[in-house]
Amino acid sequence: MGKKNKKKTKKKTSNRDKTASQETILKKSDQNQLEQIKVEDSEVISEFLHKRKTQIMNLLLDDEKTIRELSEDMDLNPGSVKRYLDSLRKNGLVFQTKISQNRWGIRLKYYQTTAKKYIIKFIFPNDSPK
């Protein structure tokens, strides 16, 4: 008689799932993600032309993430991710959803895009006076 190969399957949980259950929410934002935003400001539109910033926005469209999670997803230095996030926040494309504290006392800041969809309107040359 042959032996049956039984594979034990273990439910894989991500690091985020493990730490999420062990976090205490310290602050939650009053802001919610909108369905869509129309973007007409050329300075804000330029954010969409930056490869890394659009990569961050794609990762944050459907889920909130920390700088560490973004850094791991993008294989990028956390300092660079923070600098890109600061620029995106300044231009109103990303917001901080909450601040929580894990069981080791480390504060975790979560981010998400301000909208699920962006409609970009760009006119060249810009006819507005300087």
Secondary structure, DSSP 4 states (H G I P E B T S, - for coil): -PPP--PPP-----HHHHHHTT-EEEEE-S---EEEEEE--HHHHGGGG-HHHHHHHHHHSSS-B-HHHHHHHHT--HHHHHHHHHHHHHTTSEEEEEEEE-TTS-EEEEEEESEEEEEE---SS--S--
